[in-house]
Amino acid sequence: MAAMQRHQKLVLAIAVLASFVAFLDGSVINVALPAIMRDLGGGLGTQQWVVDAYLITLGSLILLAGSLSDLFGRIVILRTGLIAFGIASLLCAIAPTAEILIFARGLQGVGGALLVPSSLALIISNFHGAEQAKAIGQWTGFTSVAFITGPLIGGLFVDLLSWRYVFAINVIPIAVTLVLLGVLGQKDERRKDVAIDIPGAILGIAGLGLPVFALIENGTYGWGSPIIWGTLTVGILALGAFVWRERVARQPMLPLELFRVRNFSAGNIATAFVYGAISIGGFLLVIFLQQIGGYKATFAGLATLPVTIISILLSSTVGSLAGKYGPRLFMTIGPLIAGVGFLYYVFFTSANPFYWTEVLPGVLLFGLGMTITVAPLTSAILGAIDERQAGIGSAVNNAVSRVAGLITTAMIGLIIGAQLDVGGFRRGMLVTAVLLFVGAIVSFVGIQNLKRPAAEALTPATAPLK
């Protein structure tokens, strides 16, 4: 394989740094939530909003970002996303109230929606053939560092300095990336035949945001309040209108015909259950360890580190085996093992959890199960559609995982009650396990092992987009 050219090295560095910012921010937030609430006030609902404000804007705009990249150019959208994310991060860092922090997190989601797909698209447009697969693999490896270092960095900042540094640190990689974009000096490519689906974007935001508001705030107002059932009704109607809009739009954000492909539709349904489960489990576990278990933020961040280590050690092997034997078996067994990991907490976790016997076994099972699941899941979804649709296919799958996390996080209050305790934690872990088991059933029933030449096998390296 030919050595990477100078401009390709710059492109890879830019793509890695841009994605690193979004992934790092997503991996540190749960560790910082208890400290944020101690400083700014608020209960479980506020914690949910700090997470979901980001996911609402990111999940509803990430498909639109692809059209914007085609219209204005990938470099322009990437630079815009970096600047928006940087400004929003600074606003998060200085937020004097929980309300301003939630607003700033929503702005971060806008920036993140522009960053992640644009960074991967930049690689695809500058690398081809085997070089492209290698570049995506390197992008995956480097961005995985965010998942390893994120909780540790977040915990250290919270314990030694302040949770505000969790957001302020974003400015450094953003500044470096903007400088590298200037050094690259690459001419942007724009398409003149692209139309922006503005009605679809508006309906998508309303269809996601209003039901989430109802789910989170029902504890405050009650289901009988017009504020709750009214916003829920309007949100559901907007979601239905969004689906109709995408059916009739000339250039829809969400091409519905993709879901006629069996593995694509079944894979995305499995994604919804699996990543919805991860969002509940990850949110509750880190907060439980701090607020109930008395763990320091640093150690709570380190508690789930084995998940990433297992993924790095085994994901390549699992991807190769799935390419040889097909994804169905792996997508069935993986969520089952991960589900057993969360089920462990239902029976063996106390108010003062001893890490080595009450926390680590579940973490190890979860890490092994997710490693078995993620690469085959991505390969099954993208391998079922034409290579020319891989970009939108990846964006759709990414959006599905984000929206699933958004909805399940919003439902946490219904599952555990107004305050987190041992009983609520166990109920949350049970729901998490059930969602993973359903994901396994969907995969077993819906996924088919497609016979494809080995040379056409798609890399699972886009998995970190989750």
C-alpha positions as a LaTeX table, in Angstrom:
\begin{tabular}{lrrr}
\hline
Residue & $x$ (\AA) & $y$ (\AA) & $z$ (\AA) \\
\hline
Met1 & 0.00 & 0.00 & 0.00 \\
Ala2 & 1.34 & 3.41 & $-0.97$ \\
Ala3 & 2.50 & 5.77 & 1.74 \\
Met4 & $-0.01$ & 8.37 & 2.84 \\
Gln5 & 0.45 & 11.74 & 1.14 \\
Arg6 & 0.89 & 14.94 & 3.16 \\
His7 & $-2.63$ & 16.23 & 2.49 \\
Gln8 & $-4.07$ & 12.83 & 3.40 \\
Lys9 & $-2.26$ & 12.91 & 6.75 \\
Leu10 & $-3.73$ & 16.35 & 7.38 \\
Val11 & $-7.21$ & 15.14 & 6.42 \\
Leu12 & $-6.94$ & 12.19 & 8.79 \\
Ala13 & $-5.69$ & 14.38 & 11.63 \\
Ile14 & $-8.53$ & 16.85 & 11.07 \\
Ala15 & $-11.15$ & 14.09 & 10.96 \\
Val16 & $-9.80$ & 12.46 & 14.11 \\
Leu17 & $-9.64$ & 15.69 & 16.11 \\
Ala18 & $-13.09$ & 16.86 & 14.99 \\
Ser19 & $-14.72$ & 13.55 & 15.94 \\
Phe20 & $-12.64$ & 13.30 & 19.12 \\
Val21 & $-14.26$ & 16.49 & 20.42 \\
Ala22 & $-17.79$ & 15.15 & 20.02 \\
Phe23 & $-16.95$ & 11.67 & 21.37 \\
Leu24 & $-15.01$ & 13.04 & 24.34 \\
Asp25 & $-17.88$ & 15.29 & 25.36 \\
Gly26 & $-20.32$ & 12.41 & 25.14 \\
Ser27 & $-18.16$ & 10.13 & 27.26 \\
Val28 & $-17.54$ & 12.53 & 30.16 \\
Ile29 & $-20.98$ & 14.01 & 30.80 \\
Asn30 & $-22.42$ & 11.24 & 33.00 \\
Val31 & $-19.40$ & 11.39 & 35.31 \\
Ala32 & $-19.89$ & 15.14 & 35.77 \\
Leu33 & $-23.67$ & 15.14 & 36.35 \\
Pro34 & $-23.69$ & 14.75 & 40.16 \\
Ala35 & $-21.15$ & 17.57 & 40.56 \\
Ile36 & $-23.12$ & 19.78 & 38.17 \\
Met37 & $-26.28$ & 19.26 & 40.17 \\
Arg38 & $-24.50$ & 19.98 & 43.47 \\
Asp39 & $-23.32$ & 23.29 & 42.01 \\
Leu40 & $-26.32$ & 24.42 & 39.96 \\
Gly41 & $-29.14$ & 22.59 & 41.71 \\
Gly42 & $-31.92$ & 20.48 & 40.22 \\
Gly43 & $-32.87$ & 16.84 & 40.50 \\
Leu44 & $-33.15$ & 13.88 & 38.17 \\
Gly45 & $-35.15$ & 15.84 & 35.59 \\
Thr46 & $-32.38$ & 18.42 & 35.27 \\
Gln47 & $-29.80$ & 15.66 & 34.86 \\
Gln48 & $-31.92$ & 14.13 & 32.10 \\
Trp49 & $-32.18$ & 17.46 & 30.31 \\
Val50 & $-28.42$ & 18.05 & 30.44 \\
Val51 & $-28.02$ & 14.79 & 28.52 \\
Asp52 & $-31.09$ & 14.99 & 26.28 \\
Ala53 & $-30.74$ & 18.62 & 25.19 \\
Tyr54 & $-27.58$ & 17.54 & 23.37 \\
Leu55 & $-29.18$ & 14.42 & 21.93 \\
Ile56 & $-32.32$ & 16.20 & 20.69 \\
Thr57 & $-30.47$ & 18.66 & 18.49 \\
Leu58 & $-27.81$ & 16.16 & 17.42 \\
Gly59 & $-30.25$ & 13.37 & 16.59 \\
Ser60 & $-32.70$ & 15.59 & 14.71 \\
Leu61 & $-30.08$ & 17.51 & 12.71 \\
Ile62 & $-27.47$ & 14.87 & 11.87 \\
Leu63 & $-29.33$ & 13.80 & 8.71 \\
Leu64 & $-29.77$ & 17.42 & 7.64 \\
Ala65 & $-26.01$ & 17.90 & 8.05 \\
Gly66 & $-25.39$ & 15.63 & 5.06 \\
Ser67 & $-27.46$ & 17.87 & 2.80 \\
Leu68 & $-25.76$ & 20.97 & 4.18 \\
Ser69 & $-22.35$ & 19.45 & 3.42 \\
Asp70 & $-23.35$ & 18.83 & $-0.18$ \\
Leu71 & $-24.77$ & 22.32 & $-0.57$ \\
Phe72 & $-22.10$ & 24.40 & 1.17 \\
Gly73 & $-19.13$ & 22.02 & 1.11 \\
Arg74 & $-17.72$ & 19.64 & 3.72 \\
Ile75 & $-14.92$ & 21.98 & 4.81 \\
Val76 & $-17.34$ & 24.85 & 5.41 \\
Ile77 & $-19.73$ & 22.70 & 7.43 \\
Leu78 & $-16.89$ & 21.14 & 9.41 \\
Arg79 & $-15.44$ & 24.56 & 10.24 \\
Thr80 & $-18.89$ & 25.85 & 11.19 \\
Gly81 & $-19.45$ & 22.83 & 13.43 \\
Leu82 & $-16.12$ & 23.34 & 15.17 \\
Ile83 & $-16.80$ & 27.00 & 15.88 \\
Ala84 & $-20.35$ & 26.29 & 17.07 \\
Phe85 & $-19.17$ & 23.47 & 19.32 \\
Gly86 & $-16.39$ & 25.63 & 20.74 \\
Ile87 & $-18.70$ & 28.56 & 21.56 \\
Ala88 & $-21.27$ & 26.21 & 23.08 \\
Ser89 & $-18.58$ & 24.49 & 25.16 \\
Leu90 & $-17.41$ & 27.80 & 26.60 \\
Leu91 & $-21.01$ & 28.72 & 27.38 \\
Cys92 & $-21.40$ & 25.36 & 29.18 \\
Ala93 & $-18.23$ & 26.04 & 31.16 \\
Ile94 & $-19.42$ & 29.43 & 32.45 \\
Ala95 & $-23.13$ & 28.59 & 32.77 \\
Pro96 & $-24.43$ & 30.25 & 35.97 \\
Thr97 & $-27.68$ & 28.25 & 36.03 \\
Ala98 & $-28.90$ & 24.82 & 35.01 \\
Glu99 & $-31.22$ & 26.39 & 32.42 \\
Ile100 & $-28.34$ & 28.10 & 30.61 \\
Leu101 & $-26.30$ & 24.89 & 30.75 \\
Ile102 & $-29.16$ & 22.96 & 29.16 \\
Phe103 & $-29.46$ & 25.61 & 26.43 \\
Ala104 & $-25.72$ & 25.45 & 25.78 \\
Arg105 & $-25.85$ & 21.65 & 25.60 \\
Gly106 & $-28.47$ & 22.02 & 22.87 \\
Leu107 & $-26.07$ & 24.27 & 20.95 \\
Gln108 & $-23.36$ & 21.64 & 21.40 \\
Gly109 & $-25.68$ & 19.14 & 19.75 \\
Val110 & $-25.99$ & 21.42 & 16.74 \\
Gly111 & $-22.22$ & 21.57 & 16.44 \\
Gly112 & $-21.88$ & 17.82 & 16.95 \\
Ala113 & $-24.40$ & 17.13 & 14.20 \\
Leu114 & $-22.18$ & 19.05 & 11.80 \\
Leu115 & $-18.91$ & 17.55 & 13.05 \\
Val116 & $-19.22$ & 13.76 & 13.01 \\
Pro117 & $-20.68$ & 13.02 & 9.56 \\
Ser118 & $-18.58$ & 15.75 & 7.93 \\
Ser119 & $-15.34$ & 14.37 & 9.37 \\
Leu120 & $-16.02$ & 10.87 & 8.06 \\
Ala121 & $-17.15$ & 12.26 & 4.69 \\
Leu122 & $-13.84$ & 14.14 & 4.45 \\
Ile123 & $-11.97$ & 10.83 & 4.77 \\
Ile124 & $-14.18$ & 9.14 & 2.18 \\
Ser125 & $-13.57$ & 11.93 & $-0.34$ \\
Asn126 & $-9.77$ & 11.90 & 0.11 \\
Phe127 & $-9.05$ & 8.18 & 0.39 \\
His128 & $-10.04$ & 5.43 & $-1.99$ \\
Gly129 & $-9.98$ & 1.64 & $-2.13$ \\
Ala130 & $-7.77$ & $-0.11$ & 0.41 \\
Glu131 & $-6.36$ & 3.25 & 1.57 \\
Gln132 & $-9.87$ & 4.33 & 2.54 \\
Ala133 & $-10.46$ & 1.21 & 4.65 \\
Lys134 & $-7.10$ & 1.71 & 6.40 \\
Ala135 & $-7.81$ & 5.41 & 7.02 \\
Ile136 & $-11.22$ & 4.67 & 8.50 \\
Gly137 & $-9.62$ & 2.03 & 10.70 \\
Gln138 & $-7.06$ & 4.58 & 11.95 \\
Trp139 & $-9.84$ & 7.11 & 12.51 \\
Thr140 & $-11.66$ & 4.49 & 14.56 \\
Gly141 & $-8.60$ & 3.64 & 16.64 \\
Phe142 & $-7.75$ & 7.24 & 17.46 \\
Thr143 & $-11.31$ & 8.30 & 18.25 \\
Ser144 & $-11.67$ & 5.26 & 20.53 \\
Val145 & $-9.15$ & 7.00 & 22.77 \\
Ala146 & $-11.94$ & 9.47 & 23.61 \\
Phe147 & $-13.98$ & 6.70 & 25.15 \\
Ile148 & $-10.98$ & 5.52 & 27.19 \\
Thr149 & $-9.74$ & 8.89 & 28.40 \\
Gly150 & $-13.10$ & 10.67 & 28.62 \\
Pro151 & $-14.42$ & 9.26 & 31.91 \\
Leu152 & $-10.95$ & 9.42 & 33.49 \\
Ile153 & $-10.35$ & 13.03 & 32.40 \\
Gly154 & $-13.85$ & 13.99 & 33.47 \\
Gly155 & $-13.45$ & 12.35 & 36.86 \\
Leu156 & $-10.08$ & 14.00 & 37.50 \\
Phe157 & $-11.44$ & 17.44 & 36.58 \\
Val158 & $-14.48$ & 16.98 & 38.81 \\
Asp159 & $-12.45$ & 15.75 & 41.79 \\
Leu160 & $-9.40$ & 18.01 & 41.51 \\
Leu161 & $-10.65$ & 21.16 & 39.76 \\
Ser162 & $-14.23$ & 21.70 & 38.63 \\
Trp163 & $-16.80$ & 20.10 & 36.33 \\
Arg164 & $-16.57$ & 23.27 & 34.23 \\
Tyr165 & $-13.18$ & 22.19 & 32.88 \\
Val166 & $-14.89$ & 19.16 & 31.33 \\
Phe167 & $-16.37$ & 21.55 & 28.77 \\
Ala168 & $-13.60$ & 24.16 & 28.61 \\
Ile169 & $-11.00$ & 21.57 & 27.55 \\
Asn170 & $-12.79$ & 21.24 & 24.20 \\
Val171 & $-11.37$ & 24.56 & 23.08 \\
Ile172 & $-7.83$ & 23.14 & 22.68 \\
Pro173 & $-8.53$ & 20.39 & 20.09 \\
Ile174 & $-11.00$ & 22.69 & 18.32 \\
Ala175 & $-8.37$ & 25.42 & 17.93 \\
Val176 & $-5.80$ & 22.91 & 16.65 \\
Thr177 & $-8.29$ & 21.50 & 14.13 \\
Leu178 & $-9.17$ & 24.96 & 12.80 \\
Val179 & $-5.46$ & 25.68 & 12.29 \\
Leu180 & $-4.99$ & 22.38 & 10.44 \\
Leu181 & $-7.96$ & 23.18 & 8.19 \\
Gly182 & $-6.22$ & 26.42 & 7.24 \\
Val183 & $-2.96$ & 24.56 & 6.55 \\
Leu184 & $-4.81$ & 21.99 & 4.43 \\
Gly185 & $-6.18$ & 24.68 & 2.16 \\
Gln186 & $-8.33$ & 22.17 & 0.31 \\
Lys187 & $-10.87$ & 23.45 & $-2.18$ \\
Asp188 & $-14.39$ & 22.58 & $-1.17$ \\
Glu189 & $-16.78$ & 20.63 & $-3.36$ \\
Arg190 & $-20.37$ & 21.75 & $-3.65$ \\
Arg191 & $-23.38$ & 20.31 & $-5.42$ \\
Lys192 & $-25.85$ & 22.60 & $-7.13$ \\
Asp193 & $-28.67$ & 20.06 & $-7.26$ \\
Val194 & $-29.17$ & 19.80 & $-3.50$ \\
Ala195 & $-32.27$ & 21.11 & $-1.76$ \\
Ile196 & $-32.53$ & 21.46 & 2.00 \\
Asp197 & $-35.54$ & 19.73 & 3.54 \\
Ile198 & $-36.40$ & 22.52 & 5.98 \\
Pro199 & $-39.98$ & 21.33 & 6.71 \\
Gly200 & $-38.59$ & 17.87 & 7.45 \\
Ala201 & $-36.00$ & 19.30 & 9.82 \\
Ile202 & $-38.62$ & 21.35 & 11.71 \\
Leu203 & $-41.03$ & 18.42 & 11.98 \\
Gly204 & $-38.20$ & 16.14 & 13.09 \\
Ile205 & $-37.14$ & 18.48 & 15.90 \\
Ala206 & $-40.75$ & 18.90 & 17.08 \\
Gly207 & $-41.45$ & 15.18 & 16.77 \\
Leu208 & $-38.47$ & 14.37 & 19.00 \\
Gly209 & $-38.35$ & 17.33 & 21.34 \\
Leu210 & $-42.00$ & 17.62 & 22.42 \\
Pro211 & $-42.51$ & 13.96 & 23.47 \\
Val212 & $-39.17$ & 14.07 & 25.31 \\
Phe213 & $-40.34$ & 17.19 & 27.17 \\
Ala214 & $-43.53$ & 15.36 & 28.17 \\
Leu215 & $-41.66$ & 12.26 & 29.36 \\
Ile216 & $-39.18$ & 14.22 & 31.48 \\
Glu217 & $-41.56$ & 16.81 & 32.91 \\
Asn218 & $-44.52$ & 14.53 & 33.68 \\
Gly219 & $-43.11$ & 14.12 & 37.19 \\
Thr220 & $-43.45$ & 17.87 & 37.69 \\
Tyr221 & $-46.81$ & 18.55 & 36.07 \\
Gly222 & $-48.52$ & 15.14 & 36.02 \\
Trp223 & $-50.02$ & 13.30 & 33.05 \\
Gly224 & $-53.33$ & 15.11 & 33.52 \\
Ser225 & $-51.77$ & 18.50 & 32.81 \\
Pro226 & $-52.49$ & 20.05 & 29.39 \\
Ile227 & $-48.81$ & 20.99 & 29.25 \\
Ile228 & $-47.89$ & 17.28 & 29.26 \\
Trp229 & $-50.60$ & 15.61 & 27.18 \\
Gly230 & $-50.72$ & 18.60 & 24.85 \\
Thr231 & $-47.03$ & 18.58 & 24.01 \\
Leu232 & $-47.06$ & 14.77 & 23.77 \\
Thr233 & $-49.97$ & 14.85 & 21.32 \\
Val234 & $-48.47$ & 17.60 & 19.15 \\
Gly235 & $-45.12$ & 15.80 & 19.19 \\
Ile236 & $-46.62$ & 12.50 & 18.03 \\
Leu237 & $-48.55$ & 14.30 & 15.27 \\
Ala238 & $-45.34$ & 16.08 & 14.20 \\
Leu239 & $-43.52$ & 12.74 & 14.09 \\
Gly240 & $-46.24$ & 11.31 & 11.87 \\
Ala241 & $-46.05$ & 14.38 & 9.65 \\
Phe242 & $-42.28$ & 13.96 & 9.45 \\
Val243 & $-42.67$ & 10.42 & 8.10 \\
Trp244 & $-45.22$ & 11.67 & 5.55 \\
Arg245 & $-42.92$ & 14.53 & 4.57 \\
Glu246 & $-40.01$ & 12.17 & 3.99 \\
Arg247 & $-42.21$ & 10.04 & 1.71 \\
Val248 & $-43.15$ & 12.93 & $-0.57$ \\
Ala249 & $-40.04$ & 15.17 & $-0.41$ \\
Arg250 & $-37.88$ & 15.26 & $-3.55$ \\
Gln251 & $-34.70$ & 15.17 & $-1.48$ \\
Pro252 & $-35.68$ & 13.81 & 1.94 \\
Met253 & $-33.40$ & 13.87 & 4.97 \\
Leu254 & $-34.42$ & 10.27 & 5.64 \\
Pro255 & $-34.76$ & 8.13 & 2.47 \\
Leu256 & $-37.48$ & 5.72 & 3.60 \\
Glu257 & $-36.81$ & 3.29 & 0.76 \\
Leu258 & $-33.68$ & 2.16 & 2.57 \\
Phe259 & $-35.90$ & 0.48 & 5.15 \\
Arg260 & $-37.25$ & $-1.87$ & 2.50 \\
Val261 & $-33.90$ & $-3.66$ & 2.71 \\
Arg262 & $-34.33$ & $-6.40$ & 5.32 \\
Asn263 & $-30.96$ & $-6.24$ & 7.06 \\
Phe264 & $-31.00$ & $-2.45$ & 7.05 \\
Ser265 & $-34.43$ & $-2.22$ & 8.69 \\
Ala266 & $-33.89$ & $-5.12$ & 11.12 \\
Gly267 & $-30.41$ & $-3.85$ & 11.97 \\
Asn268 & $-31.71$ & $-0.40$ & 12.79 \\
Ile269 & $-34.51$ & $-1.81$ & 14.93 \\
Ala270 & $-31.89$ & $-3.83$ & 16.82 \\
Thr271 & $-29.79$ & $-0.67$ & 17.07 \\
Ala272 & $-32.69$ & 1.19 & 18.69 \\
Phe273 & $-33.09$ & $-1.43$ & 21.41 \\
Val274 & $-29.37$ & $-1.99$ & 22.00 \\
Tyr275 & $-28.33$ & 1.65 & 22.14 \\
Gly276 & $-31.45$ & 2.64 & 24.03 \\
Ala277 & $-30.36$ & 0.11 & 26.64 \\
Ile278 & $-26.81$ & 1.43 & 26.71 \\
Ser279 & $-28.06$ & 4.96 & 27.37 \\
Ile280 & $-30.17$ & 3.90 & 30.35 \\
Gly281 & $-27.52$ & 1.58 & 31.77 \\
Gly282 & $-24.61$ & 3.98 & 31.36 \\
Phe283 & $-26.55$ & 6.93 & 32.76 \\
Leu284 & $-27.75$ & 5.08 & 35.87 \\
Leu285 & $-24.59$ & 3.13 & 36.64 \\
Val286 & $-22.22$ & 6.11 & 36.84 \\
Ile287 & $-24.68$ & 8.24 & 38.80 \\
Phe288 & $-25.54$ & 5.36 & 41.16 \\
Leu289 & $-21.89$ & 4.72 & 41.95 \\
Gln290 & $-21.43$ & 8.37 & 42.96 \\
Gln291 & $-24.72$ & 9.35 & 44.57 \\
Ile292 & $-25.55$ & 6.06 & 46.32 \\
Gly293 & $-22.27$ & 4.13 & 46.36 \\
Gly294 & $-20.17$ & 7.10 & 47.45 \\
Tyr295 & $-17.54$ & 6.65 & 44.70 \\
Lys296 & $-15.38$ & 9.59 & 43.72 \\
Ala297 & $-16.02$ & 10.87 & 40.19 \\
Thr298 & $-12.59$ & 9.66 & 39.03 \\
Phe299 & $-13.21$ & 6.09 & 40.18 \\
Ala300 & $-16.77$ & 6.12 & 38.81 \\
Gly301 & $-15.27$ & 7.11 & 35.47 \\
Leu302 & $-12.72$ & 4.32 & 35.69 \\
Ala303 & $-15.36$ & 1.75 & 36.63 \\
Thr304 & $-16.45$ & 1.18 & 33.03 \\
Leu305 & $-12.96$ & 1.40 & 31.53 \\
Pro306 & $-12.84$ & $-2.40$ & 30.97 \\
Val307 & $-15.60$ & $-2.04$ & 28.36 \\
Thr308 & $-13.34$ & $-0.01$ & 26.08 \\
Ile309 & $-10.29$ & $-2.17$ & 26.75 \\
Ile310 & $-12.22$ & $-5.30$ & 25.78 \\
Ser311 & $-13.47$ & $-3.55$ & 22.64 \\
Ile312 & $-9.98$ & $-2.54$ & 21.55 \\
Leu313 & $-8.56$ & $-6.02$ & 22.20 \\
Leu314 & $-11.31$ & $-8.06$ & 20.55 \\
Ser315 & $-13.23$ & $-5.90$ & 18.04 \\
Ser316 & $-10.90$ & $-6.66$ & 15.13 \\
Thr317 & $-11.14$ & $-10.42$ & 15.76 \\
Val318 & $-14.92$ & $-10.26$ & 16.11 \\
Gly319 & $-15.18$ & $-8.25$ & 12.88 \\
Ser320 & $-13.14$ & $-10.86$ & 11.01 \\
Leu321 & $-15.21$ & $-13.75$ & 12.39 \\
Ala322 & $-18.46$ & $-11.97$ & 11.56 \\
Gly323 & $-17.19$ & $-11.42$ & 8.02 \\
Lys324 & $-16.50$ & $-15.14$ & 7.74 \\
Tyr325 & $-19.62$ & $-16.57$ & 9.41 \\
Gly326 & $-22.11$ & $-13.72$ & 8.98 \\
Pro327 & $-23.44$ & $-11.18$ & 11.52 \\
Arg328 & $-26.63$ & $-12.94$ & 12.68 \\
Leu329 & $-25.10$ & $-15.18$ & 15.35 \\
Phe330 & $-22.96$ & $-12.40$ & 16.78 \\
Met331 & $-25.84$ & $-9.89$ & 16.85 \\
Thr332 & $-27.89$ & $-12.47$ & 18.76 \\
Ile333 & $-25.31$ & $-13.68$ & 21.28 \\
Gly334 & $-23.75$ & $-10.25$ & 21.95 \\
Pro335 & $-26.85$ & $-8.47$ & 23.33 \\
Leu336 & $-27.73$ & $-11.58$ & 25.34 \\
Ile337 & $-24.36$ & $-11.51$ & 27.11 \\
Ala338 & $-24.58$ & $-7.75$ & 27.67 \\
Gly339 & $-28.11$ & $-8.18$ & 29.01 \\
Val340 & $-26.91$ & $-10.79$ & 31.50 \\
Gly341 & $-24.29$ & $-8.26$ & 32.62 \\
Phe342 & $-26.96$ & $-5.71$ & 33.52 \\
Leu343 & $-29.19$ & $-8.41$ & 35.00 \\
Tyr344 & $-26.30$ & $-9.15$ & 37.38 \\
Tyr345 & $-26.83$ & $-5.74$ & 39.00 \\
Val346 & $-30.49$ & $-6.54$ & 39.70 \\
Phe347 & $-29.53$ & $-9.37$ & 42.06 \\
Phe348 & $-26.06$ & $-8.54$ & 43.36 \\
Thr349 & $-25.82$ & $-4.77$ & 43.91 \\
Ser350 & $-26.18$ & $-3.15$ & 47.33 \\
Ala351 & $-26.25$ & 0.42 & 48.60 \\
Asn352 & $-22.48$ & 0.19 & 49.22 \\
Pro353 & $-21.28$ & $-1.72$ & 46.16 \\
Phe354 & $-17.89$ & $-3.40$ & 46.41 \\
Tyr355 & $-16.37$ & $-2.87$ & 42.97 \\
Trp356 & $-14.65$ & $-6.23$ & 42.45 \\
Thr357 & $-17.69$ & $-8.38$ & 43.22 \\
Glu358 & $-20.73$ & $-6.14$ & 42.69 \\
Val359 & $-19.70$ & $-3.90$ & 39.76 \\
Leu360 & $-16.85$ & $-5.39$ & 37.74 \\
Pro361 & $-18.54$ & $-8.71$ & 36.74 \\
Gly362 & $-21.42$ & $-6.83$ & 35.13 \\
Val363 & $-19.03$ & $-4.43$ & 33.41 \\
Leu364 & $-17.01$ & $-7.33$ & 31.97 \\
Leu365 & $-20.11$ & $-9.10$ & 30.65 \\
Phe366 & $-21.42$ & $-5.87$ & 29.17 \\
Gly367 & $-18.07$ & $-5.10$ & 27.54 \\
Leu368 & $-17.80$ & $-8.58$ & 26.02 \\
Gly369 & $-21.39$ & $-8.52$ & 24.80 \\
Met370 & $-21.10$ & $-5.11$ & 23.16 \\
Thr371 & $-17.80$ & $-6.00$ & 21.52 \\
Ile372 & $-19.45$ & $-9.06$ & 19.99 \\
Thr373 & $-22.38$ & $-6.91$ & 18.84 \\
Val374 & $-21.12$ & $-3.58$ & 17.48 \\
Ala375 & $-18.90$ & $-4.52$ & 14.52 \\
Pro376 & $-21.30$ & $-7.15$ & 13.07 \\
Leu377 & $-24.22$ & $-4.75$ & 13.58 \\
Thr378 & $-22.57$ & $-1.98$ & 11.60 \\
Ser379 & $-21.38$ & $-4.41$ & 8.93 \\
Ala380 & $-24.85$ & $-5.95$ & 8.56 \\
Ile381 & $-26.52$ & $-2.57$ & 8.11 \\
Leu382 & $-24.04$ & $-0.99$ & 5.71 \\
Gly383 & $-23.32$ & $-4.26$ & 3.91 \\
Ala384 & $-26.98$ & $-4.59$ & 2.95 \\
Ile385 & $-27.13$ & $-1.43$ & 0.86 \\
Asp386 & $-25.29$ & $-0.07$ & $-2.15$ \\
Glu387 & $-21.82$ & 1.39 & $-1.42$ \\
Arg388 & $-23.00$ & 4.72 & $-2.85$ \\
Gln389 & $-25.58$ & 4.85 & $-0.04$ \\
Ala390 & $-23.06$ & 4.06 & 2.70 \\
Gly391 & $-22.85$ & 7.70 & 3.79 \\
Ile392 & $-26.58$ & 8.20 & 4.31 \\
Gly393 & $-26.87$ & 4.66 & 5.67 \\
Ser394 & $-24.29$ & 5.41 & 8.34 \\
Ala395 & $-25.98$ & 8.73 & 9.14 \\
Val396 & $-29.38$ & 7.02 & 9.52 \\
Asn397 & $-27.95$ & 4.36 & 11.81 \\
Asn398 & $-26.18$ & 7.01 & 13.85 \\
Ala399 & $-29.39$ & 9.01 & 14.12 \\
Val400 & $-31.34$ & 5.92 & 15.20 \\
Ser401 & $-28.86$ & 5.21 & 18.00 \\
Arg402 & $-28.94$ & 8.83 & 19.18 \\
Val403 & $-32.74$ & 9.05 & 19.11 \\
Ala404 & $-33.03$ & 5.73 & 20.97 \\
Gly405 & $-30.74$ & 7.08 & 23.68 \\
Leu406 & $-32.74$ & 10.32 & 23.76 \\
Ile407 & $-36.06$ & 8.53 & 24.31 \\
Thr408 & $-34.84$ & 6.01 & 26.87 \\
Thr409 & $-33.01$ & 8.66 & 28.88 \\
Ala410 & $-36.21$ & 10.71 & 28.94 \\
Met411 & $-38.09$ & 7.66 & 30.32 \\
Ile412 & $-35.73$ & 7.12 & 33.27 \\
Gly413 & $-37.98$ & 9.08 & 35.61 \\
Leu414 & $-40.90$ & 6.76 & 34.81 \\
Ile415 & $-38.73$ & 3.73 & 35.60 \\
Ile416 & $-36.94$ & 4.73 & 38.80 \\
Gly417 & $-39.17$ & 7.47 & 40.23 \\
Ala418 & $-38.31$ & 11.00 & 41.30 \\
Gln419 & $-35.08$ & 10.06 & 43.10 \\
Leu420 & $-32.49$ & 7.37 & 42.43 \\
Asp421 & $-32.20$ & 4.70 & 45.12 \\
Val422 & $-31.18$ & 1.03 & 45.17 \\
Gly423 & $-34.65$ & $-0.15$ & 44.17 \\
Gly424 & $-34.87$ & 2.33 & 41.31 \\
Phe425 & $-31.39$ & 1.39 & 40.15 \\
Arg426 & $-32.33$ & $-2.29$ & 40.05 \\
Arg427 & $-35.49$ & $-1.51$ & 38.07 \\
Gly428 & $-33.42$ & 0.49 & 35.62 \\
Met429 & $-30.94$ & $-2.35$ & 35.22 \\
Leu430 & $-33.82$ & $-4.80$ & 34.63 \\
Val431 & $-35.27$ & $-2.58$ & 31.89 \\
Thr432 & $-31.80$ & $-2.27$ & 30.36 \\
Ala433 & $-31.41$ & $-6.05$ & 30.30 \\
Val434 & $-34.87$ & $-6.53$ & 28.76 \\
Leu435 & $-34.12$ & $-4.03$ & 25.97 \\
Leu436 & $-30.89$ & $-5.89$ & 25.17 \\
Phe437 & $-32.72$ & $-9.23$ & 25.12 \\
Val438 & $-35.29$ & $-7.77$ & 22.71 \\
Gly439 & $-32.43$ & $-6.54$ & 20.52 \\
Ala440 & $-31.08$ & $-10.10$ & 20.44 \\
Ile441 & $-34.49$ & $-11.48$ & 19.42 \\
Val442 & $-34.87$ & $-8.88$ & 16.65 \\
Ser443 & $-31.42$ & $-9.80$ & 15.32 \\
Phe444 & $-32.13$ & $-13.55$ & 15.41 \\
Val445 & $-35.46$ & $-13.16$ & 13.60 \\
Gly446 & $-34.65$ & $-10.31$ & 11.23 \\
Ile447 & $-30.97$ & $-10.50$ & 10.21 \\
Gln448 & $-29.87$ & $-12.65$ & 7.28 \\
Asn449 & $-26.31$ & $-13.74$ & 6.54 \\
Leu450 & $-25.66$ & $-12.38$ & 3.05 \\
Lys451 & $-23.23$ & $-14.20$ & 0.81 \\
Arg452 & $-20.71$ & $-11.61$ & $-0.40$ \\
Pro453 & $-17.19$ & $-11.83$ & $-1.74$ \\
Ala454 & $-14.65$ & $-11.28$ & 1.00 \\
Ala455 & $-13.16$ & $-8.34$ & $-0.90$ \\
Glu456 & $-16.50$ & $-6.50$ & $-0.65$ \\
Ala457 & $-16.85$ & $-6.84$ & 3.10 \\
Leu458 & $-17.35$ & $-3.48$ & 4.74 \\
Thr459 & $-15.17$ & $-2.37$ & 7.60 \\
Pro460 & $-16.93$ & $-2.08$ & 10.96 \\
Ala461 & $-14.87$ & 0.99 & 11.69 \\
Thr462 & $-17.81$ & 3.36 & 11.56 \\
Ala463 & $-19.12$ & 1.85 & 14.79 \\
Pro464 & $-17.80$ & 4.67 & 17.04 \\
Leu465 & $-20.34$ & 7.01 & 15.39 \\
Lys466 & $-22.65$ & 5.72 & 18.03 \\
\hline
\end{tabular}
